[in-house]
Amino acid sequence: MINNLIVLLGPTGIGKTDISIDLALKLGCEIISADSRQFYRDMKIGTAVPTEDQLTSVKHHFVRFLPVDSYYSSSLFERDVMNILPELFLRKNVVLMAGGSGMYIDAVCHGIDDIPDVEQEIRDKFNAMYIESGIEGLRRALKLMDPDHYNKVDLKNHKRIIRALEICESTGRPYSSFLQSNKRERDFRIIKIGLTRDRDELYQRINLRVDKMLSEGLEEEARRLYGYKNLNALNTVGYREFFDYFDGRISKEKAIELIKRNSRRYAKRQITWWAKDKEINWFHFGEMDKIIRFAEDSISGKVL
């Protein structure tokens, strides 16, 4: 019997959680979360973690399993998912992985190079550089240490720049030299399902979701986490804008405006990330019957 990993992906706010629950219940399988922002226990509201009812209706893995000050990466996620999949496939030959973190999804589907762990001292060094010199300082350092990666990385994403600098410093090799491997073969079938919506509708949903988070206590959650504001986990939309408000840099109204804008921009980056992936089978979010039929036919081998 062939084992199947169904990957349900799409931008933030599109409705992945509800559809993943319905699909998992229909297929009788468990869910692996591939939303890196939902890995942390104390970030419940700002990351739109599934409700308790949703978490109990279908068994989930990798949801709120890390303390906020833990280091985690796509390579560690690949390792942990590859370790748990054999156990899940013993129970059912189908597992559903759902989320919007493209790098983490790619790590499971295609593999990631064996990049060594980094000492905390090195990580602290580049986080301090970011605080002192801003993203421009990081960019200058990366251009010197790894010009090839400098020409490819998202220069607006300081987390990815810091990650590359950490590896350069730790290994004495350019980070780009670790990114040359071919796609790894998996011993299970991978079925990718992507969700789409009209962009204006998606952006409106994102705005409304931010309003819902605010009504549920996002500001209070951010205040509780303020002491961790320099950690990688908290450098995410919904928290960093409130941290700027708490620091007196912007007004509360501006923080809310930026949360909505930056959430929309994040969704746009996610869509761009997947645009070139020809393995994704795209469905409108409302085509639940078609999604279920496609998943069932793919598992049975009717769709190749």
ZADO-1210 file (C-alpha; in nm, 4 decimals, padded with zeros to 6 digits):
<atoms>
<atom x="00.0000" y="00.0000" z="00.0000" code="MET" pos="1"/>
<atom x="00.1347" y="00.3417" z="-00.0952" code="ILE" pos="2"/>
<atom x="00.1527" y="00.6031" z="00.1782" code="ASN" pos="3"/>
<atom x="00.0297" y="00.9517" z="00.0921" code="ASN" pos="4"/>
<atom x="00.1152" y="01.2947" z="00.2301" code="LEU" pos="5"/>
<atom x="-00.1472" y="01.5471" z="00.1255" code="ILE" pos="6"/>
<atom x="-00.0174" y="01.9031" z="00.1500" code="VAL" pos="7"/>
<atom x="-00.2871" y="02.1694" z="00.1852" code="LEU" pos="8"/>
<atom x="-00.1395" y="02.5147" z="00.1374" code="LEU" pos="9"/>
<atom x="-00.2424" y="02.8718" z="00.0729" code="GLY" pos="10"/>
<atom x="-00.1887" y="03.2262" z="00.1983" code="PRO" pos="11"/>
<atom x="-00.2788" y="03.3512" z="00.5425" code="THR" pos="12"/>
<atom x="-00.6486" y="03.4161" z="00.5954" code="GLY" pos="13"/>
<atom x="-00.7706" y="03.2015" z="00.3078" code="ILE" pos="14"/>
<atom x="-00.9456" y="02.9437" z="00.5262" code="GLY" pos="15"/>
<atom x="-00.6952" y="02.6559" z="00.5458" code="LYS" pos="16"/>
<atom x="-00.7907" y="02.5573" z="00.8994" code="THR" pos="17"/>
<atom x="-01.1586" y="02.4924" z="00.8305" code="ASP" pos="18"/>
<atom x="-01.0889" y="02.3104" z="00.5048" code="ILE" pos="19"/>
<atom x="-00.8111" y="02.1011" z="00.6607" code="SER" pos="20"/>
<atom x="-01.0470" y="01.9880" z="00.9383" code="ILE" pos="21"/>
<atom x="-01.3198" y="01.8936" z="00.6891" code="ASP" pos="22"/>
<atom x="-01.0729" y="01.7119" z="00.4635" code="LEU" pos="23"/>
<atom x="-00.9066" y="01.5247" z="00.7499" code="ALA" pos="24"/>
<atom x="-01.2436" y="01.4133" z="00.8874" code="LEU" pos="25"/>
<atom x="-01.3469" y="01.2920" z="00.5421" code="LYS" pos="26"/>
<atom x="-01.0217" y="01.1004" z="00.4921" code="LEU" pos="27"/>
<atom x="-00.9981" y="00.9821" z="00.8529" code="GLY" pos="28"/>
<atom x="-00.6422" y="01.1077" z="00.8943" code="CYS" pos="29"/>
<atom x="-00.4336" y="01.3242" z="01.1289" code="GLU" pos="30"/>
<atom x="-00.2958" y="01.6723" z="01.0625" code="ILE" pos="31"/>
<atom x="00.0606" y="01.8009" z="01.0706" code="ILE" pos="32"/>
<atom x="00.0706" y="02.1790" z="01.1047" code="SER" pos="33"/>
<atom x="00.3132" y="02.3533" z="00.8711" code="ALA" pos="34"/>
<atom x="00.2480" y="02.7000" z="01.0075" code="ASP" pos="35"/>
<atom x="00.5713" y="02.7996" z="01.1778" code="SER" pos="36"/>
<atom x="00.3985" y="03.0804" z="01.3698" code="ARG" pos="37"/>
<atom x="00.1671" y="02.8295" z="01.5414" code="GLN" pos="38"/>
<atom x="00.4546" y="02.6219" z="01.6817" code="PHE" pos="39"/>
<atom x="00.4865" y="02.8408" z="01.9922" code="TYR" pos="40"/>
<atom x="00.2675" y="02.7922" z="02.2987" code="ARG" pos="41"/>
<atom x="00.2220" y="03.1525" z="02.4068" code="ASP" pos="42"/>
<atom x="00.1281" y="03.3000" z="02.0681" code="MET" pos="43"/>
<atom x="-00.2276" y="03.1740" z="02.0494" code="LYS" pos="44"/>
<atom x="-00.4275" y="03.4778" z="01.9389" code="ILE" pos="45"/>
<atom x="-00.1800" y="03.6431" z="01.7036" code="GLY" pos="46"/>
<atom x="-00.1180" y="03.3249" z="01.5062" code="THR" pos="47"/>
<atom x="-00.4842" y="03.2183" z="01.4708" code="ALA" pos="48"/>
<atom x="-00.4251" y="02.8777" z="01.6282" code="VAL" pos="49"/>
<atom x="-00.7139" y="02.6325" z="01.5681" code="PRO" pos="50"/>
<atom x="-00.9809" y="02.6388" z="01.8385" code="THR" pos="51"/>
<atom x="-00.9906" y="02.3760" z="02.1117" code="GLU" pos="52"/>
<atom x="-01.2905" y="02.2156" z="01.9387" code="ASP" pos="53"/>
<atom x="-01.0963" y="02.1956" z="01.6129" code="GLN" pos="54"/>
<atom x="-00.7902" y="02.0524" z="01.7846" code="LEU" pos="55"/>
<atom x="-00.9976" y="01.7828" z="01.9509" code="THR" pos="56"/>
<atom x="-01.2035" y="01.6977" z="01.6408" code="SER" pos="57"/>
<atom x="-00.8871" y="01.5915" z="01.4555" code="VAL" pos="58"/>
<atom x="-00.5522" y="01.5014" z="01.6101" code="LYS" pos="59"/>
<atom x="-00.2954" y="01.7721" z="01.5310" code="HIS" pos="60"/>
<atom x="00.0827" y="01.7633" z="01.5490" code="HIS" pos="61"/>
<atom x="00.3272" y="02.0564" z="01.5794" code="PHE" pos="62"/>
<atom x="00.0760" y="02.3027" z="01.7221" code="VAL" pos="63"/>
<atom x="00.1888" y="02.5031" z="02.0282" code="ARG" pos="64"/>
<atom x="00.4596" y="02.2510" z="02.1124" code="PHE" pos="65"/>
<atom x="00.7490" y="02.4932" z="02.1724" code="LEU" pos="66"/>
<atom x="00.8191" y="02.7577" z="02.4370" code="PRO" pos="67"/>
<atom x="00.8520" y="03.1010" z="02.2811" code="VAL" pos="68"/>
<atom x="01.2252" y="03.1216" z="02.3531" code="ASP" pos="69"/>
<atom x="01.3078" y="02.7961" z="02.1709" code="SER" pos="70"/>
<atom x="01.5144" y="02.7901" z="01.8542" code="TYR" pos="71"/>
<atom x="01.3521" y="02.6054" z="01.5654" code="TYR" pos="72"/>
<atom x="01.4147" y="02.5921" z="01.1906" code="SER" pos="73"/>
<atom x="01.2934" y="02.4336" z="00.8685" code="SER" pos="74"/>
<atom x="01.5707" y="02.1721" z="00.8900" code="SER" pos="75"/>
<atom x="01.4603" y="02.0709" z="01.2408" code="LEU" pos="76"/>
<atom x="01.1001" y="02.0581" z="01.1189" code="PHE" pos="77"/>
<atom x="01.2025" y="01.8278" z="00.8341" code="GLU" pos="78"/>
<atom x="01.3815" y="01.6009" z="01.0812" code="ARG" pos="79"/>
<atom x="01.0871" y="01.5911" z="01.3234" code="ASP" pos="80"/>
<atom x="00.8224" y="01.5339" z="01.0549" code="VAL" pos="81"/>
<atom x="01.0260" y="01.2592" z="00.8891" code="MET" pos="82"/>
<atom x="01.0594" y="01.0933" z="01.2307" code="ASN" pos="83"/>
<atom x="00.6865" y="01.1009" z="01.3045" code="ILE" pos="84"/>
<atom x="00.5490" y="01.0103" z="00.9607" code="LEU" pos="85"/>
<atom x="00.6285" y="00.6350" z="00.9811" code="PRO" pos="86"/>
<atom x="00.4262" y="00.6128" z="01.3023" code="GLU" pos="87"/>
<atom x="00.1337" y="00.8028" z="01.1483" code="LEU" pos="88"/>
<atom x="00.1411" y="00.5909" z="00.8337" code="PHE" pos="89"/>
<atom x="00.1096" y="00.2775" z="01.0489" code="LEU" pos="90"/>
<atom x="-00.2310" y="00.4063" z="01.1592" code="ARG" pos="91"/>
<atom x="-00.3462" y="00.5335" z="00.8186" code="LYS" pos="92"/>
<atom x="-00.1837" y="00.5499" z="00.4759" code="ASN" pos="93"/>
<atom x="-00.2831" y="00.9177" z="00.4510" code="VAL" pos="94"/>
<atom x="-00.1537" y="01.2156" z="00.6484" code="VAL" pos="95"/>
<atom x="-00.2576" y="01.5757" z="00.5880" code="LEU" pos="96"/>
<atom x="00.0014" y="01.8519" z="00.6256" code="MET" pos="97"/>
<atom x="-00.1591" y="02.1967" z="00.6259" code="ALA" pos="98"/>
<atom x="-00.0098" y="02.5425" z="00.6546" code="GLY" pos="99"/>
<atom x="00.1353" y="02.8453" z="00.4874" code="GLY" pos="100"/>
<atom x="00.5064" y="02.8357" z="00.5713" code="SER" pos="101"/>
<atom x="00.6552" y="02.7658" z="00.2291" code="GLY" pos="102"/>
<atom x="01.0095" y="02.6998" z="00.3475" code="MET" pos="103"/>
<atom x="00.8899" y="02.4427" z="00.6014" code="TYR" pos="104"/>
<atom x="00.6633" y="02.2712" z="00.3501" code="ILE" pos="105"/>
<atom x="00.9451" y="02.2546" z="00.0956" code="ASP" pos="106"/>
<atom x="01.1780" y="02.1074" z="00.3579" code="ALA" pos="107"/>
<atom x="00.9424" y="01.8117" z="00.4076" code="VAL" pos="108"/>
<atom x="00.8562" y="01.7672" z="00.0393" code="CYS" pos="109"/>
<atom x="01.2007" y="01.8134" z="-00.1123" code="HIS" pos="110"/>
<atom x="01.4495" y="01.7910" z="00.1716" code="GLY" pos="111"/>
<atom x="01.6893" y="02.0494" z="00.2980" code="ILE" pos="112"/>
<atom x="02.0652" y="02.0442" z="00.3133" code="ASP" pos="113"/>
<atom x="02.2345" y="01.9309" z="00.6313" code="ASP" pos="114"/>
<atom x="02.3163" y="02.2704" z="00.7734" code="ILE" pos="115"/>
<atom x="02.4948" y="02.2569" z="01.1097" code="PRO" pos="116"/>
<atom x="02.3481" y="02.3984" z="01.4269" code="ASP" pos="117"/>
<atom x="02.4713" y="02.7398" z="01.5330" code="VAL" pos="118"/>
<atom x="02.6075" y="02.8327" z="01.8742" code="GLU" pos="119"/>
<atom x="02.3868" y="03.0717" z="02.0704" code="GLN" pos="120"/>
<atom x="02.6766" y="03.3165" z="02.0964" code="GLU" pos="121"/>
<atom x="02.6837" y="03.3543" z="01.7168" code="ILE" pos="122"/>
<atom x="02.3067" y="03.3916" z="01.7000" code="ARG" pos="123"/>
<atom x="02.3206" y="03.6617" z="01.9660" code="ASP" pos="124"/>
<atom x="02.5942" y="03.8428" z="01.7745" code="LYS" pos="125"/>
<atom x="02.3852" y="03.8932" z="01.4626" code="PHE" pos="126"/>
<atom x="02.0684" y="03.9731" z="01.6542" code="ASN" pos="127"/>
<atom x="02.2693" y="04.2449" z="01.8284" code="ALA" pos="128"/>
<atom x="02.3945" y="04.3653" z="01.4895" code="MET" pos="129"/>
<atom x="02.0358" y="04.3990" z="01.3733" code="TYR" pos="130"/>
<atom x="01.9393" y="04.5985" z="01.6825" code="ILE" pos="131"/>
<atom x="02.2425" y="04.8279" z="01.6504" code="GLU" pos="132"/>
<atom x="02.2773" y="04.8650" z="01.2725" code="SER" pos="133"/>
<atom x="01.9367" y="04.7720" z="01.1386" code="GLY" pos="134"/>
<atom x="01.8751" y="04.5663" z="00.8292" code="ILE" pos="135"/>
<atom x="02.1255" y="04.7743" z="00.6308" code="GLU" pos="136"/>
<atom x="02.4040" y="04.6509" z="00.8559" code="GLY" pos="137"/>
<atom x="02.2971" y="04.2918" z="00.7978" code="LEU" pos="138"/>
<atom x="02.2834" y="04.3460" z="00.4232" code="ARG" pos="139"/>
<atom x="02.6361" y="04.4900" z="00.4143" code="ARG" pos="140"/>
<atom x="02.7709" y="04.1956" z="00.6131" code="ALA" pos="141"/>
<atom x="02.5999" y="03.9386" z="00.3896" code="LEU" pos="142"/>
<atom x="02.7226" y="04.1091" z="00.0724" code="LYS" pos="143"/>
<atom x="03.0784" y="04.0685" z="00.2001" code="LEU" pos="144"/>
<atom x="03.0432" y="03.7140" z="00.3340" code="MET" pos="145"/>
<atom x="02.8213" y="03.5564" z="00.0668" code="ASP" pos="146"/>
<atom x="02.7563" y="03.7748" z="-00.2407" code="PRO" pos="147"/>
<atom x="02.5825" y="03.4882" z="-00.4232" code="ASP" pos="148"/>
<atom x="02.3190" y="03.4515" z="-00.1535" code="HIS" pos="149"/>
<atom x="02.2958" y="03.8299" z="-00.1216" code="TYR" pos="150"/>
<atom x="02.1748" y="03.8397" z="-00.4832" code="ASN" pos="151"/>
<atom x="01.9020" y="03.5810" z="-00.4166" code="LYS" pos="152"/>
<atom x="01.7741" y="03.6341" z="-00.0624" code="VAL" pos="153"/>
<atom x="01.4775" y="03.8537" z="00.0248" code="ASP" pos="154"/>
<atom x="01.6685" y="04.1604" z="00.1414" code="LEU" pos="155"/>
<atom x="01.3629" y="04.2848" z="00.3307" code="LYS" pos="156"/>
<atom x="01.3544" y="03.9735" z="00.5491" code="ASN" pos="157"/>
<atom x="01.6110" y="04.0211" z="00.8225" code="HIS" pos="158"/>
<atom x="01.5475" y="03.6755" z="00.9693" code="LYS" pos="159"/>
<atom x="01.6689" y="03.5065" z="00.6517" code="ARG" pos="160"/>
<atom x="01.9685" y="03.7376" z="00.6284" code="ILE" pos="161"/>
<atom x="02.0611" y="03.6603" z="00.9898" code="ILE" pos="162"/>
<atom x="02.0255" y="03.2868" z="00.9254" code="ARG" pos="163"/>
<atom x="02.2689" y="03.3086" z="00.6337" code="ALA" pos="164"/>
<atom x="02.5162" y="03.5156" z="00.8365" code="LEU" pos="165"/>
<atom x="02.5009" y="03.2668" z="01.1232" code="GLU" pos="166"/>
<atom x="02.5976" y="02.9805" z="00.8936" code="ILE" pos="167"/>
<atom x="02.8741" y="03.1799" z="00.7243" code="CYS" pos="168"/>
<atom x="03.0223" y="03.2695" z="01.0618" code="GLU" pos="169"/>
<atom x="02.9793" y="02.9236" z="01.2136" code="SER" pos="170"/>
<atom x="03.1213" y="02.7174" z="00.9268" code="THR" pos="171"/>
<atom x="03.3579" y="02.9523" z="00.7478" code="GLY" pos="172"/>
<atom x="03.1702" y="02.8695" z="00.4274" code="ARG" pos="173"/>
<atom x="02.9173" y="03.0736" z="00.2294" code="PRO" pos="174"/>
<atom x="02.5608" y="02.9863" z="00.3154" code="TYR" pos="175"/>
<atom x="02.4922" y="02.9463" z="-00.0565" code="SER" pos="176"/>
<atom x="02.7322" y="02.6493" z="-00.0666" code="SER" pos="177"/>
<atom x="02.4835" y="02.4508" z="00.1454" code="PHE" pos="178"/>
<atom x="02.1992" y="02.5080" z="-00.1003" code="LEU" pos="179"/>
<atom x="02.3239" y="02.3038" z="-00.3948" code="GLN" pos="180"/>
<atom x="02.1717" y="01.9609" z="-00.3293" code="SER" pos="181"/>
<atom x="01.9206" y="01.7923" z="-00.5564" code="ASN" pos="182"/>
<atom x="01.5684" y="01.7126" z="-00.4487" code="LYS" pos="183"/>
<atom x="01.5526" y="01.4181" z="-00.2103" code="ARG" pos="184"/>
<atom x="01.3370" y="01.1210" z="-00.2936" code="GLU" pos="185"/>
<atom x="01.0624" y="01.0348" z="-00.0458" code="ARG" pos="186"/>
<atom x="00.9143" y="00.6905" z="00.0069" code="ASP" pos="187"/>
<atom x="00.5602" y="00.8280" z="00.0093" code="PHE" pos="188"/>
<atom x="00.3435" y="01.0024" z="-00.2481" code="ARG" pos="189"/>
<atom x="00.3127" y="01.3805" z="-00.2116" code="ILE" pos="190"/>
<atom x="-00.0150" y="01.5394" z="-00.3228" code="ILE" pos="191"/>
<atom x="-00.0209" y="01.9193" z="-00.3165" code="LYS" pos="192"/>
<atom x="-00.3489" y="02.1087" z="-00.2978" code="ILE" pos="193"/>
<atom x="-00.3456" y="02.4888" z="-00.3113" code="GLY" pos="194"/>
<atom x="-00.6335" y="02.7173" z="-00.2144" code="LEU" pos="195"/>
<atom x="-00.7260" y="03.0378" z="-00.3963" code="THR" pos="196"/>
<atom x="-00.9681" y="03.3246" z="-00.3448" code="ARG" pos="197"/>
<atom x="-01.0316" y="03.6520" z="-00.5212" code="ASP" pos="198"/>
<atom x="-00.7540" y="03.8808" z="-00.3968" code="ARG" pos="199"/>
<atom x="-00.9861" y="04.1622" z="-00.2844" code="ASP" pos="200"/>
<atom x="-01.1922" y="03.9093" z="-00.0916" code="GLU" pos="201"/>
<atom x="-00.8790" y="03.7605" z="00.0633" code="LEU" pos="202"/>
<atom x="-00.7566" y="04.1009" z="00.1755" code="TYR" pos="203"/>
<atom x="-01.0953" y="04.1805" z="00.3266" code="GLN" pos="204"/>
<atom x="-01.0880" y="03.8507" z="00.5165" code="ARG" pos="205"/>
<atom x="-00.7412" y="03.9366" z="00.6472" code="ILE" pos="206"/>
<atom x="-00.8628" y="04.2756" z="00.7707" code="ASN" pos="207"/>
<atom x="-01.1610" y="04.1150" z="00.9435" code="LEU" pos="208"/>
<atom x="-00.9395" y="03.8480" z="01.0979" code="ARG" pos="209"/>
<atom x="-00.7159" y="04.1156" z="01.2492" code="VAL" pos="210"/>
<atom x="-01.0266" y="04.2823" z="01.3947" code="ASP" pos="211"/>
<atom x="-01.1258" y="03.9467" z="01.5463" code="LYS" pos="212"/>
<atom x="-00.7784" y="03.9001" z="01.6976" code="MET" pos="213"/>
<atom x="-00.8005" y="04.2461" z="01.8517" code="LEU" pos="214"/>
<atom x="-01.1398" y="04.1677" z="02.0052" code="SER" pos="215"/>
<atom x="-00.9988" y="03.8421" z="02.1452" code="GLU" pos="216"/>
<atom x="-00.7125" y="04.0216" z="02.3209" code="GLY" pos="217"/>
<atom x="-00.4189" y="04.0469" z="02.0806" code="LEU" pos="218"/>
<atom x="-00.2896" y="04.3639" z="02.2474" code="GLU" pos="219"/>
<atom x="-00.2890" y="04.1993" z="02.5904" code="GLU" pos="220"/>
<atom x="-00.1151" y="03.8902" z="02.4505" code="GLU" pos="221"/>
<atom x="00.1521" y="04.1106" z="02.2931" code="ALA" pos="222"/>
<atom x="00.2037" y="04.2891" z="02.6270" code="ARG" pos="223"/>
<atom x="00.2609" y="03.9555" z="02.8001" code="ARG" pos="224"/>
<atom x="00.5234" y="03.8712" z="02.5398" code="LEU" pos="225"/>
<atom x="00.6922" y="04.2118" z="02.5332" code="TYR" pos="226"/>
<atom x="00.9903" y="04.0835" z="02.7323" code="GLY" pos="227"/>
<atom x="01.0668" y="03.8415" z="02.4475" code="TYR" pos="228"/>
<atom x="01.0370" y="04.1006" z="02.1703" code="LYS" pos="229"/>
<atom x="01.3925" y="04.0471" z="02.0422" code="ASN" pos="230"/>
<atom x="01.3441" y="03.6738" z="01.9922" code="LEU" pos="231"/>
<atom x="01.3000" y="03.5368" z="01.6425" code="ASN" pos="232"/>
<atom x="00.9586" y="03.3882" z="01.7225" code="ALA" pos="233"/>
<atom x="00.8183" y="03.7311" z="01.8124" code="LEU" pos="234"/>
<atom x="00.9467" y="03.9038" z="01.5024" code="ASN" pos="235"/>
<atom x="00.6196" y="03.8391" z="01.3295" code="THR" pos="236"/>
<atom x="00.3185" y="04.0331" z="01.2101" code="VAL" pos="237"/>
<atom x="00.0799" y="04.1229" z="01.4884" code="GLY" pos="238"/>
<atom x="00.3421" y="04.1399" z="01.7585" code="TYR" pos="239"/>
<atom x="00.6215" y="04.3599" z="01.6264" code="ARG" pos="240"/>
<atom x="00.3753" y="04.6379" z="01.5400" code="GLU" pos="241"/>
<atom x="00.2380" y="04.6371" z="01.8941" code="PHE" pos="242"/>
<atom x="00.5937" y="04.6345" z="02.0325" code="PHE" pos="243"/>
<atom x="00.6610" y="04.9540" z="01.8368" code="ASP" pos="244"/>
<atom x="00.3441" y="05.1009" z="01.9889" code="TYR" pos="245"/>
<atom x="00.4511" y="04.9995" z="02.3389" code="PHE" pos="246"/>
<atom x="00.7902" y="05.1618" z="02.2749" code="ASP" pos="247"/>
<atom x="00.6206" y="05.4869" z="02.1774" code="GLY" pos="248"/>
<atom x="00.7331" y="05.4810" z="01.8149" code="ARG" pos="249"/>
<atom x="00.3832" y="05.4715" z="01.6675" code="ILE" pos="250"/>
<atom x="00.0247" y="05.5188" z="01.7835" code="SER" pos="251"/>
<atom x="-00.2085" y="05.2306" z="01.8588" code="LYS" pos="252"/>
<atom x="-00.4152" y="05.3210" z="01.5539" code="GLU" pos="253"/>
<atom x="-00.1025" y="05.3089" z="01.3369" code="LYS" pos="254"/>
<atom x="-00.0044" y="04.9722" z="01.4837" code="ALA" pos="255"/>
<atom x="-00.3423" y="04.8236" z="01.3892" code="ILE" pos="256"/>
<atom x="-00.3198" y="04.9737" z="01.0415" code="GLU" pos="257"/>
<atom x="00.0271" y="04.8228" z="00.9957" code="LEU" pos="258"/>
<atom x="-00.0821" y="04.4808" z="01.1206" code="ILE" pos="259"/>
<atom x="-00.3476" y="04.4701" z="00.8503" code="LYS" pos="260"/>
<atom x="-00.1144" y="04.6017" z="00.5812" code="ARG" pos="261"/>
<atom x="00.1720" y="04.3703" z="00.6740" code="ASN" pos="262"/>
<atom x="-00.0635" y="04.0704" z="00.6908" code="SER" pos="263"/>
<atom x="-00.1783" y="04.1463" z="00.3376" code="ARG" pos="264"/>
<atom x="00.1813" y="04.1812" z="00.2226" code="ARG" pos="265"/>
<atom x="00.2672" y="03.8504" z="00.3873" code="TYR" pos="266"/>
<atom x="-00.0159" y="03.6825" z="00.1963" code="ALA" pos="267"/>
<atom x="00.1173" y="03.8313" z="-00.1274" code="LYS" pos="268"/>
<atom x="00.4672" y="03.6932" z="-00.0555" code="ARG" pos="269"/>
<atom x="00.3204" y="03.3495" z="00.0118" code="GLN" pos="270"/>
<atom x="00.1363" y="03.3532" z="-00.3214" code="ILE" pos="271"/>
<atom x="00.4580" y="03.4541" z="-00.4989" code="THR" pos="272"/>
<atom x="00.6515" y="03.1739" z="-00.3250" code="TRP" pos="273"/>
<atom x="00.4214" y="02.9062" z="-00.4699" code="TRP" pos="274"/>
<atom x="00.3635" y="03.0605" z="-00.8102" code="ALA" pos="275"/>
<atom x="00.6388" y="02.8577" z="-00.9792" code="LYS" pos="276"/>
<atom x="00.5563" y="02.5237" z="-00.8156" code="ASP" pos="277"/>
<atom x="00.4039" y="02.3122" z="-01.0919" code="LYS" pos="278"/>
<atom x="00.3223" y="02.0306" z="-00.8485" code="GLU" pos="279"/>
<atom x="00.0433" y="02.2299" z="-00.6836" code="ILE" pos="280"/>
<atom x="-00.3142" y="02.1544" z="-00.7882" code="ASN" pos="281"/>
<atom x="-00.5117" y="02.4744" z="-00.7330" code="TRP" pos="282"/>
<atom x="-00.8745" y="02.4898" z="-00.6207" code="PHE" pos="283"/>
<atom x="-01.1025" y="02.7752" z="-00.5263" code="HIS" pos="284"/>
<atom x="-01.1662" y="02.7592" z="-00.1506" code="PHE" pos="285"/>
<atom x="-01.5366" y="02.6981" z="-00.2096" code="GLY" pos="286"/>
<atom x="-01.4829" y="02.3834" z="-00.4185" code="GLU" pos="287"/>
<atom x="-01.4802" y="02.1464" z="-00.1208" code="MET" pos="288"/>
<atom x="-01.6434" y="01.8591" z="-00.3091" code="ASP" pos="289"/>
<atom x="-01.3834" y="01.8856" z="-00.5867" code="LYS" pos="290"/>
<atom x="-01.1008" y="01.9001" z="-00.3328" code="ILE" pos="291"/>
<atom x="-01.2227" y="01.5866" z="-00.1567" code="ILE" pos="292"/>
<atom x="-01.2756" y="01.4024" z="-00.4851" code="ARG" pos="293"/>
<atom x="-00.9302" y="01.5010" z="-00.6087" code="PHE" pos="294"/>
<atom x="-00.7697" y="01.3871" z="-00.2833" code="ALA" pos="295"/>
<atom x="-00.9516" y="01.0529" z="-00.2885" code="GLU" pos="296"/>
<atom x="-00.8696" y="00.9917" z="-00.6565" code="ASP" pos="297"/>
<atom x="-00.5031" y="01.0808" z="-00.5964" code="SER" pos="298"/>
<atom x="-00.4790" y="00.8424" z="-00.3026" code="ILE" pos="299"/>
<atom x="-00.6358" y="00.5627" z="-00.5085" code="SER" pos="300"/>
<atom x="-00.3977" y="00.6310" z="-00.7970" code="GLY" pos="301"/>
<atom x="-00.6635" y="00.7533" z="-01.0394" code="LYS" pos="302"/>
<atom x="-00.4847" y="01.0901" z="-01.0656" code="VAL" pos="303"/>
<atom x="-00.1185" y="01.0748" z="-01.1616" code="LEU" pos="304"/>
</atoms>
